[in-house]
Amino acid sequence: MEHTEWFEHWFGSPYYKILYQNRDDNEAQAFVSNLLRYLQPPEGCSMLDIGCGEGRFAIQLAGNGYDVTGIDLSAISIERAKEFENDHLHFFLHDMRFPFYINYFDYTFNFFTSFGYFAHDRDHMMAAKAFAASVKKGGTLVIDYLNRDYVLAGMHPTGTVQREKYTFNIKKRFERNHIIKDINFLDPEGKEHNCMESVAAFSLQDFEVMFQKAGLTLTATFGNYKLDAYHSANSPRMIMVFKK
């Protein structure tokens, strides 16, 4: 059998949407507004959303007058995102480890910890180089990632999440510099499902070194969606702005 990575099927799964249905769209919308206020992109400029999922951030960016492209590895997510396509918003199936368009976009975004999924550092480096390649000279890359110190300090080994008819039993662990979440639940037919999420616990310095090798310079870091200052101990997010 051909080996598949956990992210190739989990993000397109209906159970993923059920588990994370409480995500705050208003918070996401406010984040995009704060980001655009900070970046001041010219109207009509080109933007790429890498790991776009079903397109919630790409749709917001396009709604602000920009020419936006979203790419994702999940065929199901891209199929859903394509329902929102128009003259200024397009979605494509694509693996972030490989270049999409070269030196093409004014702004490239990677939202909501849509990086760090790979087991091997060489794949993360491939993705970093592909991210950098997408941006024009003088362009900007923004990465929104979890803050490892904050997450590890507050991590509970076990927990239960109730969503509709589903009880998700969740175990978390830190292993091989990855934050791993094991998810177990029964579907309505009584069939047991075991899923996993694994995200690399990169520090700010890790990102700075990785993307410097890819040809980008870190110019700003924020600690939450209000774009407050970043503090390693107590900021929930690590929002990094790179320049090419």
KEDRENTI-172476 format. One record per residue: x, y, z of N, C-alpha, C in turn; residue in one letter; residue number from 1. Coordinates in steps of 0.05 Angstrom, whole numbers, plus 5000, padded with zeros to 4 digits. Atoms other than C-alpha are relative to their C-alpha. Example, Ala and Ser with C-alpha at 12.3 -4.5 7.8 and 13.67 -1.06 7.14 Angstrom:
BEGIN
[node [5018,4976,5000],[5246,4910,5156],[5018,5024,5000],a,1],
[node [4984,4976,4999],[5273,4979,5143],[4985,5022,5014],s,2],
// end
This chain:
BEGIN
[node [5017,4976,5000],[5000,5000,5000],[5018,5025,5000],m,1],
[node [4986,4974,5001],[5023,5071,4985],[4997,5014,5027],e,2],
[node [5001,4986,4974],[5041,5108,5049],[4989,5028,4996],h,3],
[node [5011,4972,5001],[5001,5172,5062],[5006,5013,5027],t,4],
[node [4995,4985,4976],[5017,5226,5112],[4973,5007,5013],e,5],
[node [5024,4996,4985],[4966,5242,5167],[4984,5024,4989],w,6],
[node [5014,4976,5009],[4949,5311,5137],[4987,4996,4973],f,7],
[node [5011,5005,5027],[4932,5282,5069],[4970,4992,5001],e,8],
[node [5028,5008,4998],[4866,5255,5094],[4985,5013,5023],h,9],
[node [5014,4990,4976],[4851,5287,5162],[4987,5027,4994],w,10],
[node [5011,4974,5004],[4840,5359,5139],[4975,5001,4982],f,11],
[node [5023,5002,5017],[4790,5338,5086],[4977,4984,5012],g,12],
[node [5020,5018,4987],[4753,5293,5135],[4977,5016,5012],s,13],
[node [5022,4986,4987],[4683,5312,5158],[5003,5002,5031],p,14],
[node [4996,5000,4971],[4705,5295,5229],[5018,5023,5009],y,15],
[node [4983,4977,4994],[4758,5349,5227],[4983,5025,5003],y,16],
[node [5017,4976,4999],[4705,5401,5213],[4982,4999,5025],k,17],
[node [5017,5002,4976],[4661,5374,5270],[5016,5007,5024],i,18],
[node [4983,4995,4977],[4718,5375,5320],[5006,5029,5004],l,19],
[node [4991,4972,4998],[4739,5446,5304],[4978,5020,4991],y,20],
[node [5022,4983,5009],[4670,5475,5288],[4997,5026,5017],q,21],
[node [5003,4977,4982],[4677,5525,5346],[5020,5022,4993],n,22],
[node [4981,4979,5007],[4732,5564,5311],[4986,5026,4994],r,23],
[node [5013,4974,5000],[4717,5638,5314],[5005,5014,4974],d,24],
[node [4997,4986,5026],[4705,5667,5244],[5003,5030,5004],d,25],
[node [4997,4971,4995],[4698,5736,5274],[5028,5007,5008],n,26],
[node [4972,4996,4992],[4767,5730,5305],[5017,4999,4975],e,27],
[node [4985,5003,5025],[4794,5707,5237],[4997,5025,4983],a,28],
[node [5006,4976,5016],[4761,5766,5203],[5014,5024,5011],q,29],
[node [4986,4978,4987],[4789,5815,5254],[5030,4998,4996],a,30],
[node [4972,5004,5005],[4858,5785,5245],[5008,5009,4973],f,31],
[node [4994,4992,5027],[4857,5795,5170],[4999,5031,4998],v,32],
[node [5003,4971,5001],[4833,5867,5180],[5024,5014,5013],s,33],
[node [4977,4989,4986],[4889,5881,5230],[5026,4997,4983],n,34],
[node [4977,5006,5016],[4940,5849,5184],[5002,5019,4976],l,35],
[node [5000,4982,5023],[4919,5890,5124],[5005,5029,5008],l,36],
[node [4994,4973,4990],[4920,5953,5165],[5030,5004,5005],r,37],
[node [4972,4998,4995],[4991,5938,5184],[5016,4999,4974],y,38],
[node [4984,5004,5025],[5016,5915,5115],[4995,5022,4980],l,39],
[node [5007,4980,5020],[4979,5968,5074],[5005,4992,4971],q,40],
[node [4995,5009,5027],[4978,5927,5010],[4985,5018,4980],p,41],
[node [5014,4984,5020],[4961,5968,4947],[4976,4984,4989],p,42],
[node [5024,5013,5011],[4892,5953,4918],[5007,4985,4974],e,43],
[node [4996,5016,5024],[4892,5898,4866],[5025,4984,4999],g,44],
[node [4975,5015,5000],[4959,5868,4886],[4995,4970,5002],c,45],
[node [5004,5029,5001],[4970,5793,4880],[5008,4987,5027],s,46],
[node [4995,5014,4974],[4966,5747,4942],[4996,4970,4997],m,47],
[node [5001,5029,5000],[4977,5673,4954],[4995,4991,5029],l,48],
[node [5006,5013,4974],[4946,5634,5012],[5008,4971,4998],d,49],
[node [4989,5027,5001],[4987,5571,5023],[4988,4984,5023],i,50],
[node [5014,5016,4980],[4949,5515,5059],[4973,5013,5007],g,51],
[node [5024,4983,4998],[4884,5552,5047],[4976,4985,5011],c,52],
[node [5023,5015,4992],[4837,5495,5067],[4976,5006,4983],g,53],
[node [5024,4994,5015],[4766,5513,5047],[4998,5029,4992],e,54],
[node [4998,4973,5010],[4787,5585,5035],[4991,5022,5017],g,55],
[node [5012,4979,4984],[4762,5624,5094],[5017,5026,5001],r,56],
[node [4983,4976,5000],[4823,5671,5096],[5003,5011,4972],f,57],
[node [4997,4991,5028],[4831,5674,5020],[4975,5016,4992],a,58],
[node [5026,4987,5007],[4757,5694,5013],[5000,5028,5013],i,59],
[node [4999,4974,4986],[4767,5751,5064],[5020,5019,4986],q,60],
[node [4981,4983,5014],[4829,5776,5028],[4989,5010,4974],l,61],
[node [5012,4992,5026],[4794,5776,4961],[4978,5020,5004],a,62],
[node [5022,4981,4995],[4735,5813,4992],[5010,5028,5006],g,63],
[node [4988,4973,4995],[4783,5870,5009],[5013,5012,4975],n,64],
[node [4992,4987,5026],[4799,5882,4935],[5026,4990,4989],g,65],
[node [4975,5011,5010],[4859,5837,4923],[4996,4976,4982],y,66],
[node [5001,5022,5019],[4874,5785,4870],[5013,4976,5015],d,67],
[node [4991,5021,4981],[4880,5721,4912],[4999,4973,4988],v,68],
[node [4999,5028,5007],[4901,5650,4898],[5004,4983,5025],t,69],
[node [4997,5018,4978],[4893,5593,4948],[5009,4973,4991],g,70],
[node [4991,5027,5007],[4930,5527,4946],[4999,4982,5025],i,71],
[node [5001,5019,4978],[4921,5464,4988],[5003,4972,4990],d,72],
[node [4995,5028,5008],[4938,5390,4987],[4974,4983,5001],l,73],
[node [5024,5015,4997],[4867,5368,5005],[4981,5005,4977],s,74],
[node [5018,4997,5023],[4825,5355,4943],[4972,5007,5009],a,75],
[node [5027,4994,4990],[4761,5357,4984],[4998,5029,5008],i,76],
[node [5001,4972,4992],[4778,5425,5014],[5001,5018,4976],s,77],
[node [4999,4983,5024],[4796,5454,4946],[4974,4999,4985],i,78],
[node [5026,5002,5014],[4732,5428,4916],[4979,5018,5013],e,79],
[node [5018,4983,4986],[4693,5464,4970],[5007,5030,4996],r,80],
[node [4991,4973,5004],[4735,5527,4963],[4992,5011,4973],a,81],
[node [5005,4992,5027],[4723,5529,4888],[4971,5011,4996],k,82],
[node [5028,4989,5002],[4649,5544,4901],[5000,5030,5003],e,83],
[node [4998,4971,4995],[4672,5614,4920],[5017,5015,4980],f,84],
[node [4982,4987,5020],[4716,5628,4860],[4986,5022,4985],e,85],
[node [5009,4979,5017],[4708,5691,4820],[5024,5011,4984],n,86],
[node [4979,4989,5016],[4750,5735,4774],[5026,5007,5016],d,87],
[node [4978,4992,4984],[4795,5754,4832],[5007,4980,5022],h,88],
[node [4996,5021,4979],[4795,5689,4873],[5000,4973,4986],l,89],
[node [4997,5026,5013],[4821,5622,4849],[5014,4980,5019],h,90],
[node [4989,5021,4983],[4839,5556,4883],[5011,4977,4983],f,91],
[node [4987,5022,5014],[4886,5500,4862],[5010,4979,5020],f,92],
[node [4989,5022,4985],[4906,5432,4888],[5031,5000,4997],l,93],
[node [4971,4998,5002],[4980,5436,4905],[5014,4993,5027],h,94],
[node [4984,5007,4977],[5033,5409,4953],[5019,5023,5006],d,95],
[node [4985,4976,4993],[5066,5467,4991],[5030,4995,4999],m,96],
[node [4971,5005,5001],[5134,5432,4987],[5012,5007,4973],r,97],
[node [4990,4995,5027],[5139,5448,4913],[4991,5028,4991],f,98],
[node [5007,4973,5009],[5141,5517,4880],[4974,5001,4984],p,99],
[node [5025,4997,5014],[5075,5542,4853],[5004,5020,4977],f,100],
[node [4991,4981,5020],[5089,5607,4815],[5025,5013,5011],y,101],
[node [4974,4990,4991],[5160,5636,4818],[5001,5030,4997],i,102],
[node [4997,4971,4999],[5172,5708,4838],[4975,5015,4989],n,103],
[node [5025,4991,5012],[5099,5723,4824],[4983,5017,5019],y,104],
[node [5019,4987,4982],[5061,5746,4886],[5012,5023,5017],f,105],
[node [4991,4978,4983],[5066,5811,4924],[5000,4992,5029],d,106],
[node [5003,5009,4972],[5043,5778,4988],[4993,4970,5000],y,107],
[node [5006,5028,4995],[5043,5705,5010],[4993,4996,5029],t,108],
[node [5009,5005,4972],[5006,5681,5072],[4999,4970,5006],f,109],
[node [5003,5027,4990],[5007,5618,5113],[4987,5002,5027],n,110],
[node [5016,4995,4976],[4951,5621,5165],[4997,4976,5018],f,111],
[node [5011,5019,4981],[4932,5583,5227],[5016,4974,5002],f,112],
[node [4982,5023,4997],[4993,5537,5236],[4995,4979,4977],t,113],
[node [5002,5018,5023],[4989,5508,5166],[5027,4994,4989],s,114],
[node [4973,5006,5006],[5062,5491,5167],[5010,4981,5022],f,115],
[node [4989,5016,4979],[5106,5443,5206],[4988,4972,5003],g,116],
[node [5014,5026,4999],[5066,5380,5189],[5018,4976,4994],y,117],
[node [4984,5022,5011],[5124,5339,5162],[5017,4987,5022],f,118],
[node [4984,5015,4980],[5164,5286,5199],[5029,5007,4997],a,119],
[node [4972,4996,5004],[5230,5306,5168],[5006,5030,4994],h,120],
[node [4993,4972,5004],[5265,5374,5168],[5005,5007,4971],d,121],
[node [4995,4994,5028],[5284,5367,5095],[4974,5009,4986],r,122],
[node [5026,4992,5011],[5209,5372,5078],[4992,5028,5008],d,123],
[node [5006,4972,4991],[5201,5435,5120],[5018,5020,4985],h,124],
[node [4983,4982,5015],[5261,5465,5085],[4991,5003,4971],m,125],
[node [5011,4999,5027],[5232,5447,5017],[4976,5020,4999],m,126],
[node [5024,4983,4999],[5167,5482,5038],[5009,5029,5004],a,127],
[node [4991,4973,4995],[5205,5543,5064],[5011,5013,4974],a,128],
[node [4989,4990,5026],[5242,5550,4997],[4978,5005,4980],k,129],
[node [5022,4996,5018],[5177,5542,4959],[4984,5025,5007],a,130],
[node [5013,4975,4990],[5144,5596,5002],[5015,5024,4990],f,131],
[node [4983,4977,5008],[5202,5643,4988],[5000,5004,4970],a,132],
[node [5000,4997,5029],[5202,5628,4914],[4975,5013,4989],a,133],
[node [5026,4989,5010],[5129,5649,4908],[4999,5031,5000],s,134],
[node [5001,4972,4995],[5144,5720,4930],[5018,5016,4981],v,135],
[node [4983,4982,5017],[5169,5776,4884],[5023,5012,5017],k,136],
[node [4979,4985,4987],[5234,5812,4901],[4987,5025,5013],k,137],
[node [5013,4978,4986],[5213,5862,4954],[4973,4993,5012],g,138],
[node [5026,5009,4991],[5150,5822,4970],[5001,4990,5029],g,139],
[node [5004,5006,4971],[5124,5798,5038],[4988,4972,5004],t,140],
[node [5012,5026,4991],[5111,5730,5070],[4992,5003,5029],l,141],
[node [5010,5000,4973],[5068,5725,5132],[4993,4971,5009],v,142],
[node [5006,5027,4989],[5067,5661,5174],[4988,5003,5028],i,143],
[node [5014,5000,4974],[5017,5652,5231],[5003,4972,5012],d,144],
[node [4993,5026,4988],[5042,5596,5276],[4995,5000,5030],y,145],
[node [5003,5003,4971],[5031,5569,5346],[5026,5009,5013],l,146],
[node [4977,4993,4984],[5079,5594,5400],[5007,4976,5017],n,147],
[node [4994,5025,4987],[5114,5531,5424],[5002,5002,5030],r,148],
[node [4997,4998,4971],[5132,5556,5494],[4973,5002,5014],d,149],
[node [5027,4996,4988],[5061,5578,5508],[4984,4974,4999],y,150],
[node [5015,5024,5003],[5031,5514,5481],[5010,4978,5019],v,151],
[node [4989,5021,4983],[5078,5467,5518],[4995,5006,5030],l,152],
[node [5005,4993,4972],[5069,5505,5584],[4972,4994,5008],a,153],
[node [5028,5004,4993],[4994,5497,5580],[4988,4974,4990],g,154],
[node [5010,5024,5012],[4989,5429,5549],[4990,4979,5021],m,155],
[node [5011,5021,4983],[4943,5378,5583],[5003,4973,4986],h,156],
[node [4996,5026,5014],[4961,5305,5568],[4975,4987,4990],p,157],
[node [5025,5013,5009],[4889,5282,5563],[4977,5019,5002],t,158],
[node [5024,4983,4999],[4821,5314,5550],[4978,4988,4983],g,159],
[node [5023,5009,5015],[4752,5303,5521],[4985,5024,4989],t,160],
[node [5015,4979,5013],[4715,5347,5471],[4974,4988,4990],v,161],
[node [5026,5009,5009],[4640,5338,5460],[4990,5018,4977],q,162],
[node [5010,4985,5023],[4614,5359,5391],[4977,4984,4988],r,163],
[node [5024,5013,5011],[4543,5341,5369],[4997,4972,5013],e,164],
[node [5003,5028,4990],[4537,5264,5376],[5028,4987,5006],k,165],
[node [4973,5012,4998],[4613,5255,5380],[5014,5008,5026],y,166],
[node [4982,4995,4978],[4659,5249,5439],[5028,4994,4991],t,167],
[node [4972,5002,5009],[4731,5262,5419],[5018,4997,5024],f,168],
[node [4980,5004,4979],[4782,5233,5467],[5027,5007,4989],n,169],
[node [4975,4988,5011],[4847,5271,5458],[5023,4996,5020],i,170],
[node [4975,5002,4985],[4917,5255,5483],[5021,5016,4986],k,171],
[node [4979,4984,5012],[4974,5303,5473],[5027,4992,5012],k,172],
[node [4973,5007,4991],[5048,5290,5477],[5021,5016,4984],r,173],
[node [4978,4987,5013],[5114,5322,5460],[5022,4980,4994],f,174],
[node [4982,5022,5008],[5159,5276,5420],[5015,5007,4974],e,175],
[node [4983,4994,5023],[5217,5286,5372],[4996,5028,4990],r,176],
[node [5005,4972,5006],[5206,5361,5375],[4974,5005,4985],n,177],
[node [5027,4996,5012],[5134,5352,5351],[4979,5000,5022],h,178],
[node [5023,5001,4983],[5070,5368,5388],[4980,4982,4987],i,179],
[node [5017,5020,5012],[5027,5307,5375],[4974,4997,5015],i,180],
[node [5027,5003,4988],[4953,5300,5386],[4988,4974,4988],k,181],
[node [5014,5025,5008],[4921,5230,5384],[4970,5003,5006],d,182],
[node [5029,4995,4998],[4846,5234,5372],[4985,4973,4995],i,183],
[node [5016,5025,5001],[4799,5175,5385],[4971,5006,5004],n,184],
[node [5029,4996,4998],[4723,5173,5374],[4985,4979,4986],f,185],
[node [5018,5018,5014],[4664,5131,5352],[4982,5016,4982],l,186],
[node [5019,4988,5017],[4622,5149,5292],[4972,4990,5007],d,187],
[node [5027,5008,4993],[4545,5143,5294],[4994,4970,4996],p,188],
[node [5003,5029,5005],[4551,5071,5268],[5015,4983,5020],e,189],
[node [4984,5014,4980],[4596,5053,5326],[5028,4992,4992],g,190],
[node [4973,5006,5009],[4659,5048,5285],[5020,5018,5014],k,191],
[node [4979,4984,4987],[4722,5070,5321],[5019,5013,4980],e,192],
[node [4981,4986,5017],[4767,5122,5290],[5024,5010,5017],h,193],
[node [4975,4991,4987],[4839,5138,5309],[5014,5019,4981],n,194],
[node [4987,4980,5017],[4868,5202,5280],[5023,5013,5015],c,195],
[node [4977,4988,4988],[4931,5241,5293],[5006,5027,4987],m,196],
[node [4988,4975,5010],[4958,5312,5286],[5028,5002,5011],e,197],
[node [4972,4997,4991],[5032,5326,5289],[5011,5026,4988],s,198],
[node [4990,4974,5009],[5062,5396,5286],[5028,5005,5013],v,199],
[node [4973,4994,4989],[5136,5414,5293],[4999,5023,5019],a,200],
[node [4999,4979,4980],[5151,5455,5354],[5023,5019,4994],a,201],
[node [4979,4981,5008],[5192,5508,5319],[4999,5024,5018],f,202],
[node [4997,4975,4985],[5218,5567,5358],[5002,5023,4980],s,203],
[node [4996,4977,5018],[5223,5637,5330],[5027,4999,4987],l,204],
[node [4973,5002,5012],[5297,5627,5320],[5001,4979,4978],q,205],
[node [5001,5021,5020],[5283,5562,5282],[4989,5012,4973],d,206],
[node [5013,4988,5023],[5238,5601,5234],[5020,5020,4987],f,207],
[node [4982,4979,5010],[5288,5658,5227],[5023,4987,4984],e,208],
[node [4978,5013,5013],[5345,5610,5209],[4990,4986,4974],v,209],
[node [5011,5015,5023],[5302,5567,5162],[4994,5018,4977],m,210],
[node [5008,4982,5022],[5274,5625,5122],[5022,5018,4991],f,211],
[node [4976,4985,5009],[5340,5662,5121],[5015,4983,4979],q,212],
[node [4988,5018,5020],[5368,5601,5084],[4984,5000,4974],k,213],
[node [5017,4999,5024],[5309,5608,5036],[5001,5027,4987],a,214],
[node [4997,4974,5012],[5328,5681,5023],[4982,5022,5010],g,215],
[node [5018,4981,4989],[5280,5718,5068],[5010,5011,5027],l,216],
[node [4991,4987,4976],[5292,5766,5126],[4976,5006,5018],t,217],
[node [5021,4994,4981],[5248,5769,5189],[5000,5029,5007],l,218],
[node [5001,4971,4994],[5224,5841,5198],[4982,5007,5023],t,219],
[node [5018,4994,4978],[5169,5836,5251],[4988,4974,5010],a,220],
[node [5013,5023,4987],[5137,5787,5300],[4979,5010,5019],t,221],
[node [5022,4993,4982],[5070,5793,5335],[4991,4975,5015],f,222],
[node [5006,5022,4982],[5041,5751,5391],[4971,4991,5001],g,223],
[node [5028,5008,5001],[4966,5749,5377],[4987,5013,4976],n,224],
[node [5014,4991,5024],[4913,5766,5326],[4993,5030,5001],y,225],
[node [5002,4970,4998],[4909,5838,5352],[5026,5013,4992],k,226],
[node [4973,4991,5007],[4982,5844,5331],[5014,5014,5023],l,227],
[node [4985,4990,4977],[5007,5858,5401],[5028,4988,4999],d,228],
[node [4972,5009,5001],[5081,5849,5415],[5003,4970,5008],a,229],
[node [4996,5028,4994],[5108,5778,5417],[5017,4996,5025],y,230],
[node [4985,5008,4976],[5132,5748,5483],[5000,4969,5000],h,231],
[node [4998,5029,5002],[5157,5676,5482],[4985,4985,5022],s,232],
[node [5013,5014,4977],[5127,5659,5550],[4970,5001,4999],a,233],
[node [5029,4997,4997],[5056,5685,5543],[4985,5009,4976],n,234],
[node [5015,4994,5024],[5038,5700,5471],[4988,4974,4988],s,235],
[node [5011,5025,5011],[4989,5649,5442],[5008,4994,4971],p,236],
[node [4992,5005,5028],[5012,5659,5370],[5028,5012,4995],r,237],
[node [4975,4990,5009],[5076,5673,5333],[4996,5008,4971],m,238],
[node [5007,4990,5026],[5059,5717,5273],[5024,5015,4989],i,239],
[node [4974,4991,5011],[5121,5729,5231],[4997,5013,4973],m,240],
[node [5000,4985,5025],[5131,5779,5175],[5028,4999,4988],v,241],
[node [4974,5002,5013],[5188,5764,5126],[5000,5017,4974],f,242],
[node [4997,4985,5025],[5214,5806,5068],[5021,4986,4982],k,243],
[node [4981,5012,5019],[5249,5783,5005],[5017,5022,4987],k,244],
// end
